């Protein structure tokens, strides 16, 4: 198996550079997209809003569904603490 891989490695390391016309045709980023200064203001605003909505949609949905995502928490006090609270309330009522 190794004897098959070694000739492939040798042949791939001695690649010739691509001709200039092929290299220029591979990278067309500047030529195929217009600069943003030529884009109308309405499209710029639409693009900005699309990016904002896209980036904020997931965190917003997570925050809105937070109660559904976490396990329910028991909202009960310890019985000793509840007895103390009841005693304080009774003491306040008896003073009035």
N, C-alpha and C positions, 0 to 999 in steps of 0.2 A: 504494500500500500504506500509506503514511504517513497518507493522508487517512482511512483506515479506523480506524487506531489512535488518532488524536487524540481523536475523539468518545468512544471508550471510556474513555480516560484522564480526560476531563473528567467523564463521568458517574460513574466509580468514586470520584473524589475528593469528590464531594458526596453521600456516602451518609448517610442519616439513621440515628440510633442506633436500635438494636433496642428494642422495647417491654420493659418491666421483667419481665413474665412469661416472655418468651422468654429474656432474659438469665439469669434465675434457673434456668430449666430446662436451660440449657446446662452450667452448672457444678453438678454434684451430687456432688462429691468428698466433702464432709463428710457429706452426707445418706445416701449409698449405702454407705459403708464405716463399720463401727462402730469406735469408739476401741479401742485395743489393751487398755485396762483391762477390757473386757467379753469378751475372748477367753480361753478356758480356758488353764491353764498348759500342758497337754499340747500344745495347738495352737501356743502360743508356742514351745515347745521344738522341735516339728516344723518350724515355719517357720524357726527359727534354724539347725537342722541342715540343712535344705534349702538355705538360703543359703550355709552354710559348704561343703557338698559341691559346690554349683554353682561357687563361686568357686575352690575348690582342686582341682577335677577336672582341668582342663586343664594347669595348671603341674605337677601331680604326674605326669600322663601324659607330659609332655615330659621331665621329669627321669628317669623310668623308661626312656624310649626313647632316651636321649642317645647311647648307643653305636651305635644303628642310624641315627641322624640324621647323625652326622659321618662324614667319610671316615676310613678306617683309617690309623693312623700307623705308620710303620716304627720298630720298637723296636730298632734296631741302632746300635751305636756306630761311630764312625769306626775304620778298621782300625788307624791309628796308636795311638789311645787303647786299643783292645782289646789291641794288642801290649804296651803299657805295663802294663796290668792283669795280663796273663799273666806278664810279667817279674817284677812285684811278688809274685805268688802263688808263682812258682817260687823266688824269693829267700826267702820265708817258709818254704817247705817244706824248702829246703836247710839252713836254720838249725835246724830241729827235728831 
